[in-house]
């Protein structure tokens, strides 16, 4: 089912050397910088490594984030920020904005941006796992959990860290509330995401919105189909026919949107839902059930078909997943007051070359091409 999921591209970032010549005055402080560089590089590599699993990802994220915390928080757990918070400029692209990055000289921006990519990785891992030919129950649970973890990361960033940025998020960028909400909701329930995207600029959200709209139509068709079967079982054949007619209408709309989505240009992988067995099976189920209802109404029930479609029960929320609460790891134990003191900010060059240059383009992350496998009929997202 990998190709049922639309996934936006990973964020790209400029390399960071963490070399502060003259500022770093002891070997221990220099080692911290080296560890930051290597752990960041390792984490970026894992984003596109097909062998990476959640345990490997968690170990890598804990390693980098715990070291980065020394650039953000005080070592005594007070509310005071680290003196190193603004020492380094970081550049990150946005998932929907192409290759021109946002740049901020702020370690909190780095923390948020990298964690955003970690959340995206969990959604892509879930998609890849769900695409296996014979998915097991344990793997299905891992798909579900991965999406809950991703939702938890997005939620934590939105509530606890994005508000701390000195430079507010620009409209349409990844860290804007509407974009974050869209990712959170997509992780929670992929039939309900389109509303938060509707107010955003269509030039960069249109493809994503088309995908979410077709999924909404598909699952609405499912709901009316099964509601029609329930009505027929209760001898309400006329209402069942009307429910199946509504299902047929939404299924046809989903088919049309599949074609539109495939032809729409925009960032992200192009899912191919209409070619999947579970998509085609619904079409057959709707057609056969409607014909059965019409036959039985003509021979047995003789009930009038209502002009209005029956109301679906939409108040239930038990299908929504709750995000797994997320917290960043504490400051790495290698950070000590002595090491922090060994960063002499008075020796920073006056001509700082690390000023933001947002017009500079970054190469997109080369993500592995996942070949579609035989359809398992799995409906997990």
N, C-alpha and C positions, 0 to 999 in steps of 0.2 A: 504493500500500500504506500510505498514511498512516494509514488507519483500522484497520490491523491492530495498530498500536502503542498501548499504553497509556502515556501520559506524565503524570507528576505535575506539578502546577502550579509555576510559577516562584515563588521566594521574593519577598516584598514587603519594602520597607525604608522607613524614615522619611527625609525629606530631611536632608542634612547641609550646613550653610553654610560650615564651616571658617572662621568669623569669630571671631577671638580679640582683641576690642578691648582695648587696653591691653597685652596680652601680646605682640603683634606690634609690633616697634619700628622696622622699616625697610621701605621700599618693596619690596626684594627678597624679604623674608620674606612680605610681603603678596601678592606675585605668586605665590609658591609655593602659598599658600592658595587663591588664585583659580584656579590651574591644577588643583589638586586638586578643587575644586568642579565646574569645567566638564568635566574628564575623567571624573569619576564620573557626572555627568548624562548625558554622551554614551554611556557604557557601558550605563547603564540603558535608554536609548532604543533601543540596538541589539538588546537582548534580544527586543524585539517588532517589529523592523523586518524585513519579509519580504524585503527586498533585501540584507540582511546576509549576507556569506559568511565563511568561515574567515579569510581574509586581513584583512578589515575587523575581525573580532572580535579577532584577535591584535594588531593595531595598537592597538586601543582598550584591550585588557587590559594590554598592555605599558606604555602611556602612564599609565594610572591606577596600576597596581601599582608601577611604578618610583618614582612620586611618593610613594605611601603607605609605601614602604619606609623613607623618612626618618622616619616616625613609629614605626618598629619597630626598625630595626637601626642600629648605630653607623656612622659614616662611614669609619672606619678598618679595617673588616672584622674587628673584634674581636668577642668573644662578648658584649660589653656591649650592653644594649638602649638604644634612644633615650630621651632624657628626655621625649619627647612621647608615649610609648606610651599613657598613661592620660589624655590631655588631653581626649578626645572620647568622648561616649556614642554607641553605635550600636545601632539596633534592626532586627531581622530576624524575619520570620515563618518558620515551618517548613513544609515541603511537605505534611505530613500533619496539621498541628495547627490549621488554621483561621487566623484573622486576628489572634489575640493574639500579639504578638511576644516573642521573647527579647531582653533588653537587656544589654549589657556595655560598660563604659567601658574599652575595650581595642581598640587598632588591630589586634591579631592576630585578634580576633573578626571585625572588618570584612574583613580579608584573606581569612579562611577562608570567610565567608558569601558574599562577592562571587564568589570562585572557585568555590564550590558552584553558584552560578547560571550561571557560565560553562560548567561541565560539563553542567548541565542543558540549556543552549542547544545544545551539540554533539549531545546525544541528540535534541533536537527538530529540529535541522537535518538530521540523518541520516534521521529519520522523514519529514520534508517532502520530502527529495530522493528517497527511495525511493518516494514516492507519485506521482512523475511518470509520465505515460502511457507514454512510451518511454524508459526509463532506459538510458543507454549504459554500456559497460564501465567507462569512466573515472569516471562518476558512481557506479556500484556500488562501485568502489574507494574513492571519497570517503566513501560511507556507512560502509564498513568502517573507514576511517581515523578518521572523526569519533567513532565509538564507542570506538575505541582511545584517542583523545585524552581523551575524557570519563573513561574508566576510569583513565587515568594521573593525571588531576587529582584524582579522588576518592581514589586510592591515596596520592598525595603528601600530601594534606590529612590523611588518617588517620595516616600514619606520621611526618610531620615537623612538622605545625603544630597539630593539635588537642591533642596532648599538652602544648603550651606554654601553653594557656589557664589563667589563674589560677582561673577559675570552671569546674569540670568540666561537661561536657555532661549535661543532664538526660535521664532515660530517655524514649525515644520521640521525642526531638528529632532534627533532622537530623544533628547532629554526634556522636550516639551511635554506637558501633562497629557495632552490628547494622544500623542504617540505612545507614551508609556501605558496609558489606559488601554489602548488598542491591543498592545502586546499582552497585557495582563488578562484581558477578557478572552483573547484568542487561546491562551493557554488554559483558561478555565472552561470554556465551552465554545467550540468553533462554529456554532450556529448563531452566535449573538454578537459578533465583533463589529458589524458594519456601521452601527450607529455612531460610534466615536470617531470614525474616519470621515463621515459625511461632510463635516465642516472644513476639512483640510483641502489644500490646493490639489485639484485633480491631476495636474500634470505629473506629479510623482506618486500619487496614491491610487490612481485609477485602476491599475492592474490588480493590486491587492484588494481593492474594493469589489472589483468584478468577481474575483475568486470567492470572497466572503458572501457576496450576494448569491452566487450560484449554489453555494453550500446551504445557505438559508432556504432557498427554494427547494433544494433536494430534500432536506430534512423536514420541511413543511409538507412536501408530497408524501413522505414516509408517514408523518403523523396523521394526515387525512386518510391515507390508505388503511392504516391499522384501526383508526377510529371507525371507518366504514365497516370493517370486518366485525368490530364489536357491536355496532348498531344492527348489522344483519343477524348476529347471534341472538340479539334481543328482539328479533322480529320487527325491527323498524327499517323495513326494506327501502321505503321511499327516501328516508333520511340517509340511509347507507349509500344509495345511488348518488345523492347530491354530494356526499362526502367524497366518494370516489371520483366524481366529476371534477371536484376541486383539486384532488390529488393529481389527476391527469393534467389539469391546467398548470400546476406548479412544476410537474415533471417536465412538461414541454418547455416551460420557461427555463428550467435548469439546463436542458439540452441546448437551448439557444445561447444561453450565457456561457456554456462551455466553449462554444465556437467563438464568441466574442472575446472571452478571456484569452484564448489561445492566440488571437490575432492582435491583442493589445500589447503595446510596447511598455516596458517598465522594468524596474529592478526585481530580482528574485527569480527563483526557479519556476518553471512553468509546469504546473501539475496537469495531469491528463485524466481527470475523473471519469469522463464519458466512455473511456476505453476499458474501464474496470468491470469485472464480473458483477460486483455488488450493485453498481450503478445500473447496468443493463437488466439485472434481475428485478429491480424495483419496477422498471417500465413494464416488464412482462406481468409482474404481480398485480399492478394497477389495472392493466388491460383485462386480465383474466378475471379478476375479482369484480370489476365493473360489469363485465358481460354476464357473470354468474348472477349478480344482483338483478340485472335487467331481465334475465330469463325467469328467475323466481318471482319477480314482481308481476310478470306477465301471466304466469301460470297459477301462482299461489296467493300473493298478497294484495295485488291491485291497489297499491297505495299511491297517493299523489306525491310527486317529487317536489320538495320545497324549492322556491326560487332563491332563497338565501342559504348559503353554506352553514352547516352546524358550527357552533362555537367550540373551539378546542380548549381544554383545560390547560391554561398557561401559567397558573400560579405556582405550580410545584417547582421547588428549587433544589430538590435532592440530587439532581443530576449535575449540579455545579460543583466542581472540585474546589476545595479550600486550599489556598497556597500553603506550601510548607514554610513555616517561619524561617527567615534567613538572617544570620548575623555574620559580620566579618570577624576573622580571628583576632585575638588580642595582639598587641605589639610583640614582635619576636623577642625572645629572651636575650638574643645577642646584642640588642640595643641596651646600652647602659649610659648613665649620666656622663661617664668619662668619654665614651665614643661620641656622644652628641656634642660634648664640649670640644671635641677634636675637629669639628667643622667650624672654621673661622670665616664667618661671612664678611668680615672687614677686608678680606683679601680677594673678594670677587672682583673680576675685571670691571673697570668702569664702562668700557665699551662692550656692553652685553650683546653678543650676537644671537642670543636665544629669544629675541623678540618674535612675537607671533607673525607668521606669514601665511594667513589663511588662503591666499590665492594659489599657493603651491599645491599641485596635484599629487596624490599618492596612488600607487598601483593597487588595484583591487586585490583582495585575498583570493588566491587560486584555490577554490574548493574542489574536492574530488567529485568526479561525475559518477553518480550512483545509477547503475543500470537497473531498470525495472525488473522485478522477479515475477514469477507466476503468482497470479492473484490468489490470496488466501481467503478472501471474503471477510477479512477482519475489519470491524467497524470502529476500532479504537482510535481516537484522536485526542 
